[in-house]
Amino acid sequence: MIRNLINKTIISSICQTSLINNRVISRFYASAPKRFYKNTGILYNDKKYEITLDQRKLKTPLGSPFYVESEPLALAIATEWNSQKETIERPRMMLTALCNTAIDNPNHLTKDDIINYLLNYIETDTILFHSESEPDLFKLQQEQWDPIIEWFNERYNTDLKKSVDISPPILPGNAKMQIGSYLRSHKLETLHGFQFAVDTLKSVILAFACIDRFLLPDRAVLLSRLEEEFQLGHWGRVEWAHDLSQQDLQARLAAAVFFIHCNSFSHFVKTKETH
């Protein structure tokens, strides 16, 4: 019985071995689950959209009913599930993951929790820290980042000042109040998308610029990686590593922006009136 259990574990896992102190160490990682359904679909009821996998309704990791209020978002999520091949690659299903987080709210976050997190993030915003000690990089940051900071200040009626050394950037007293007021106009579900976008870019300013359609996701990601791209220009790129990382960030950001837009507007099925 024990041998059978071990065999099953090996079959259902990915084994990686390494040599540490002349000892062979094996690590087991859970393999991606196999696709267990043939077709995906959408059910509409009481202004909510549910996703079906064959005859089963999709549920969240905590077992809650999975539903969204936006038809475009439901279609995109169904497409995510339909695009899976032999195995289900959950890390690539970012819209599904965002919806699961919004529905289950595993960390029990409130609107104020997320808003305070985002407001505090501004003090460490990537594009507010310029490297004056490296003239070429500093010039590039001025050319690429300064227009975005200027746009943000005008759009949200703030006056954020960048830092050119290790000291934190200058935040005027009304800055957090202005930005916080804007964030409070959104639903809790939508704020999960804001947090996902900011964590992806390590920048509130770039995330807001992308959400407001001032920047496209690929451009926003490139600006968030400006210093890294500058260094790669000197030392060269490793395509299978750097390019994949950049594409992953673009996918994450695009999912967050789409999620936010779908949760900020109503997309309901319109039925014809009969007389």
C-alpha positions in Angstrom: 0.0 0.0 0.0 2.8 2.4 0.9 4.6 1.6 -2.4 1.4 2.3 -4.4 1.0 5.6 -2.6 4.6 6.6 -3.4 4.1 5.6 -7.0 0.9 7.7 -7.3 2.7 10.6 -5.7 5.5 10.4 -8.3 3.1 10.1 -11.2 1.0 13.1 -10.1 4.0 15.3 -9.3 7.0 16.8 -11.0 10.3 15.6 -9.4 13.4 17.8 -9.4 16.7 16.5 -8.1 19.7 18.5 -7.0 23.1 17.8 -5.4 23.7 19.4 -2.0 26.7 18.5 0.1 27.2 15.4 -2.0 23.7 14.2 -1.3 21.0 13.8 -3.9 18.0 15.9 -2.8 14.6 15.3 -4.5 11.8 17.9 -4.5 8.3 17.2 -5.6 6.0 19.9 -7.1 2.4 19.4 -7.8 1.8 19.0 -11.5 -0.8 21.1 -13.4 -4.2 19.4 -13.2 -5.5 17.8 -16.4 -8.3 19.4 -18.3 -11.4 17.6 -17.2 -14.1 19.3 -19.4 -14.8 19.7 -23.1 -16.8 22.8 -23.4 -17.1 26.1 -21.6 -20.3 28.2 -21.5 -22.0 31.2 -19.8 -25.2 31.3 -17.8 -27.1 34.6 -17.2 -29.5 34.9 -14.3 -30.5 37.8 -12.1 -28.0 40.2 -13.6 -25.1 37.8 -13.0 -23.0 35.7 -15.3 -21.8 32.3 -14.3 -19.2 30.1 -16.1 -19.9 26.5 -16.9 -17.5 23.7 -17.6 -19.6 21.2 -19.4 -22.5 20.8 -17.0 -20.7 22.1 -13.9 -20.8 25.6 -12.6 -17.4 27.1 -11.9 -16.6 27.8 -8.2 -13.9 29.8 -6.4 -11.1 28.1 -4.5 -13.1 28.5 -1.3 -16.1 26.9 -2.9 -18.2 30.1 -3.4 -20.3 30.5 -6.6 -18.2 32.1 -9.3 -20.0 34.9 -11.0 -19.4 38.4 -12.5 -21.7 41.2 -13.5 -20.1 42.1 -16.8 -20.8 40.1 -20.0 -17.4 41.0 -21.6 -15.6 39.8 -18.5 -17.6 36.6 -18.4 -16.7 36.0 -22.1 -13.1 36.6 -21.4 -13.0 34.2 -18.5 -14.8 31.5 -20.5 -12.2 32.0 -23.2 -9.4 31.6 -20.6 -10.8 28.2 -19.6 -11.5 27.2 -23.2 -7.9 28.0 -24.3 -6.4 25.5 -21.8 -5.0 22.5 -23.6 -4.3 19.1 -22.0 -3.5 20.7 -18.6 -4.9 23.7 -16.7 -2.3 26.4 -16.4 -3.8 28.5 -13.6 -0.9 31.0 -13.4 -1.8 32.1 -16.9 -5.5 32.5 -16.1 -5.1 36.0 -14.6 -8.7 37.2 -15.0 -10.0 34.1 -13.3 -7.5 34.7 -10.5 -8.6 38.3 -10.1 -12.2 37.3 -9.9 -11.5 34.6 -7.4 -9.6 37.2 -5.2 -12.5 39.7 -5.5 -15.1 37.1 -4.6 -13.3 35.1 -1.9 -11.3 38.1 -0.5 -9.1 35.6 1.3 -7.3 38.4 3.3 -10.6 40.0 4.3 -9.6 43.4 3.0 -11.9 46.4 3.2 -12.0 49.3 0.8 -10.0 51.4 3.3 -7.3 48.6 3.6 -6.6 48.6 -0.2 -6.9 52.4 -0.5 -4.4 52.9 2.4 -2.1 50.4 0.8 -2.1 52.2 -2.5 -1.7 55.6 -0.9 1.3 54.5 1.1 2.8 52.9 -2.1 3.1 56.3 -3.7 6.1 57.1 -1.4 8.0 54.2 -3.0 6.7 54.7 -6.5 9.3 53.5 -9.1 9.2 56.6 -11.3 9.5 59.1 -8.5 13.1 57.9 -7.8 15.6 59.2 -10.4 19.3 58.3 -10.5 21.2 61.6 -10.7 24.4 59.7 -10.0 24.2 58.1 -13.4 24.0 60.9 -16.0 22.9 58.8 -19.0 20.2 57.0 -17.0 19.1 60.3 -15.3 18.6 61.9 -18.7 16.6 58.9 -19.9 14.4 59.0 -16.8 13.8 62.7 -17.3 12.8 62.2 -20.9 10.6 59.2 -20.2 9.2 59.6 -16.7 8.8 63.4 -16.2 5.9 63.7 -18.8 4.1 60.9 -16.9 4.5 62.6 -13.6 3.3 65.9 -15.1 0.3 64.2 -16.6 -0.5 62.5 -13.2 -0.3 65.8 -11.3 -2.6 67.5 -13.8 -5.1 64.7 -13.9 -5.4 64.2 -10.2 -4.7 67.7 -9.1 -1.6 66.9 -7.1 2.0 68.2 -7.1 4.2 65.1 -6.6 7.9 65.8 -6.7 10.5 63.2 -7.7 13.6 62.4 -5.7 17.1 62.4 -7.1 18.8 60.7 -4.2 17.9 58.2 -1.5 15.5 60.5 0.3 11.8 59.9 -0.3 9.9 62.0 -2.8 7.9 65.0 -1.7 4.2 64.4 -1.3 2.1 67.6 -0.8 -0.4 67.4 2.1 -3.4 67.2 -0.2 -2.0 64.5 -2.6 -3.2 61.5 -0.7 -6.5 63.1 0.0 -7.1 63.8 -3.7 -6.0 60.3 -4.8 -7.9 58.6 -2.0 -11.1 60.5 -3.0 -10.8 59.1 -6.5 -10.2 55.5 -5.3 -13.2 55.6 -2.9 -15.4 56.2 -5.9 -14.8 52.6 -7.0 -16.2 49.3 -5.7 -14.2 46.9 -3.5 -14.0 44.5 -6.4 -12.5 47.1 -8.7 -9.9 48.1 -6.1 -8.6 44.5 -6.1 -7.7 45.2 -9.8 -6.0 48.5 -8.9 -3.9 46.7 -6.3 -3.0 44.0 -8.9 -1.9 46.6 -11.4 0.2 48.6 -9.0 1.9 45.5 -7.7 2.7 44.5 -11.3 4.3 47.8 -12.2 5.6 48.8 -8.7 4.1 52.2 -9.5 0.8 53.9 -8.7 1.5 56.6 -11.3 2.1 54.2 -14.2 -0.8 52.0 -13.2 -3.2 55.0 -13.1 -1.9 56.2 -16.5 -2.6 52.8 -18.0 -6.0 52.5 -16.4 -6.9 56.0 -17.7 -5.8 55.0 -21.2 -2.9 57.5 -21.2 -0.5 54.6 -21.7 -0.9 51.2 -23.3 0.1 48.2 -21.2 3.3 47.4 -23.2 4.5 51.0 -22.8 3.7 51.2 -19.1 5.6 47.9 -18.5 8.6 49.2 -20.5 8.6 52.5 -18.4 8.4 50.5 -15.2 11.5 48.5 -16.3 13.4 51.6 -17.6 16.5 51.2 -15.4 16.6 47.4 -16.1 16.3 48.0 -19.8 19.0 50.7 -19.6 21.4 48.1 -18.0 20.4 45.5 -20.5 21.4 47.9 -23.2 24.9 47.7 -21.9 25.2 44.1 -20.8 22.8 42.4 -23.3 19.5 40.5 -23.0 18.8 36.9 -22.3 15.7 36.4 -24.5 14.3 33.4 -22.7 14.4 35.2 -19.4 14.1 39.0 -19.9 11.6 38.8 -22.8 9.4 36.3 -21.0 9.4 38.4 -17.9 8.4 41.5 -19.8 5.6 39.6 -21.6 4.3 38.2 -18.3 4.1 41.7 -16.8 2.2 42.9 -19.9 -0.3 40.1 -19.6 -0.8 40.7 -15.9 -1.3 44.5 -16.4 -3.7 44.0 -19.4 -5.8 41.6 -17.3 -5.9 44.1 -14.4 -6.9 47.0 -16.7 -9.6 45.0 -18.4 -10.9 43.7 -15.0 -11.1 47.3 -13.7 -13.0 48.6 -16.8 -15.4 45.7 -16.7 -16.2 46.3 -13.1 -16.5 50.1 -13.5 -19.4 49.9 -16.0 -22.5 47.8 -16.4 -22.7 45.3 -19.2 -26.1 43.6 -19.0 -28.0 41.6 -21.6 -30.8 43.6 -23.1 -34.0 41.8 -23.8 -36.5 42.9 -26.3 -39.9 44.0 -25.0 -42.9 42.1 -26.2 -46.2 43.8 -26.9 
